[in-house]
């Protein structure tokens, strides 16, 4: 096997596949090292319309379309019998009016194989064991599925390892977030009572004084991902006794009108806790982080895959410039840009849990212009400075809630 590449991409999830495809488009040689064997299960199943821009530009979209994933045209929020719909066709930013709800096993595998088809070397069951970086060249060691050790030399390393967080762990870059420890318990269910409208939207239902919420993400095969997010202790209680409390909640949840009453589970409930984490820096000598290796926010607005894809694209862009010998400012062109989008989503996440967004979403004083601007944020267009809820996100949301409350 070839032992020298322009770039080693650690991880073959959406961030890694998009980064690899962008690098290939720029004329670089790439190998993707993926610890798991694909297809494999992972959570984070609802895309945002902004994903489509990157997939379309990199000629990945048709392969995704061919999978016949469930169309997603909006998001619906519930709280205390109040309801607020956002339709992506009615937004401020000029962008895509739809996207997809996806089983990540199929979606991730599709993107990885598409990158391979375009010229990337793809190695599954390749566990990275060491990364050595320097000014001019990098070395990445990995172990294959049979336990054999390999070493690759490259110009740059892109860490898109997701929850594995290879370089952040190796280089002691991880740092805690300030939000309370939360978790999620979830399963896939057979959704025989679904209406056509319910199939096109993700539904988010707040409860427990807005400290917890439930998601409902429909798939094209008639099943649906259902999960409950909340503070760690509450989620662990829902998961206990084979998910007894979790099943009780989804079978009788207000606003769902019995949609999941006694629905069969496709698999037993799973749990993830303490998923929110950040890093001290996004790049260093010979490496750059993207996807969940950078920061994972709360999943309330389905921002995970969008941030992964956009960060993979942006990371590949600056790395390509570096390899080509062009002047590049990683702090200005990557770190600050990526953090800007993350911070917009963070404002909305915090606003969800402190009640600010509830005030805005469920008001009787609805303003069409503001709603369109907020819809664009929910569609993932968090770098559009024409949008006041992007440009002044830290003030605009609170000011609007204050005016509504008067």
C-alpha positions, 0 to 999 in steps of 0.5 A: 500500500502507498505510504505517502499522501498529501493529507491523512484524514482521520475518520470517514464520517461526514466531516472526513468524507467532505474534507477528502472530497474537497481535497481531491477536487483541489488535486491532492492525494488523500487517505481516509483512516476509519476505525470502524467498519461501515456501515455502522450505527451512529446518532445525529440523523436529521440534516439541515438545508445548508448541508445541501450546498456543500454536497451539491458543490462537491458532486456528492448530492446525487449519490445521497439522492439515490438513497431515497432518504426521507424528505425534510421540509421543516421543523415543528416545536411543541411546548405545553400544547403550543405549536410553532412550525418553521418551513424551510421554503419560507426563510430569509437566506436564499438557500435550499428549501429542503433536506433529508432525514437519514439513517446515518449508517447509510448516509455516512457509508454513501459519502465515504464510498463517494469519496473513494470513487472520486480517488480517495484511499479508504481504509476501514478497521484502521485505528490510529495509534500515534500522530507525530507532527512537525513543521514540514512533514507528519507521520500517522501510525495505525493498526489494521483489522488484523493487528498489523501496524502501518505508518504513513507520511503526509503533508497534513493531518485532518482529524475528523474522528468525531466522538473518537477525538483522536488528536484532542485526546493525544495532544491533551486539547479537550476542555469541558463546556459550561453547560450542565451535563446532559444525555440522550436515550433513544431508539428506532420505532415502527411508525405505522401511524405516521401521516404524510405531513409528520413524515416531512418534519422533525418534531421537537417536544419540550417538557419538564419546564424546558429542561428536557425534550423529545425528538421524532425523526421519520425515515423513508422505510416507515421507521422513526428515530425517537429520543429524549434529551435531558439532564444526565440523571433524568436520562439515566432514569429513563434508560433504567430497567430496559428503558421502562420510563423512556417507553412510557414517555414515548407511548403517551407523549402529549402532542403526538396523539398516540402516534407511538402507542405500543409501537414496536421498537426496532432495537432496545433503547441506547444511551449517550451521556456527557456528549458536549465537549470542546477543545483548547485550539482547532489547529496546530503544527501539521494538523487541523480539527473538524467535525465533532473533534472540534466541539459538539453542541446540544443536538436540539437544532440538529446542527451536528452534521451541518457543522461537521460537513461545513467544518470539513469543507473549510478545513480542507480549503485552508489545508489545500492552500497551505500545501500549495504554498499560498499564504493562509491564516488558520486563525482568521480563515478557519478558527474564527470562521468556524467558531462564528457559526458554532457561537450562533448555534450556541446562542440558540441552544442556550436560548432554548434552555433558558426559555428565551426561544420559547417566548419567541416561538410560541408568541401570539405577536408573531412577526413574519420577518423575524420568523424568516430570519430565525428559520434561516438559522434553523436551516443552518445558514449561520454564516449569513451576515445579512441576517440580524440573528446571525450578525447580532445573535447574542443580542437579537434573540434576547431583545426580541424576547424582551419586546414580546414579553412587554 
